[in-house]
């Protein structure tokens, strides 16, 4: 895809799930990919698994901690170069009835899903504005456009990501930087399957999964690479005139 070769791309939460699929797609387009993940060891291991396809490295980064974000991006800038594309993918969830939602769980989901987007974007944006070019792609969700039961905290953050995307896109449009969101539908990742916090275990297991998939007009769940290709389009020269959008990748399950 035009405009991605040799571009420095940082993918937060990239050691597994959707983030790893996004990283794999960008490596395939000859980008210089950095997997940034709270688990630095997992980030390095994931990057090593993609290294045979192209340049990829891992770095420890806790998106909820400004100092950690500053260190990680500073390391990328010093060793590879300025960040051309930031994909804010790091995310967490859980299924909890609203009246049982604790302060700590609310704070955890907001910190990763929304504050993390704020901190990482704020760190990479000044150099992008100075150079007059750059791409920020935020991973929201179809739950960022439509509320779902037991996911009030998750939905609130993903709606917030879209609002942040639109506001920031307008603010920096005249400076050559685009800001967009991608809204995945149903992707089977650790966010669904994690024994401790996976939402499937809290919402009925495989029957819940079958119900989600049964509502997809195109007849299959999305893959992490499906999301990666949407991100790559928005980051490429082909997406140069697209900003402030929230692109659904849901197999037709959501059409607004």
PyMOL commands that set and color helices and strands:
alter all, ss='L'
color gray80, all
select helices_A, chain A and resi 17-28+40-50+66-79+98-100+103-131+142-144+152-175+190-193+199-203+206-214+224-235+237-239
alter helices_A, ss='H'
color red, helices_A
select strands_A, chain A and resi 8-12+32-37+56-60+85-88+134-139+177-184+246-249
alter strands_A, ss='S'
color yellow, strands_A
deselect
rebuild
show_as cartoon
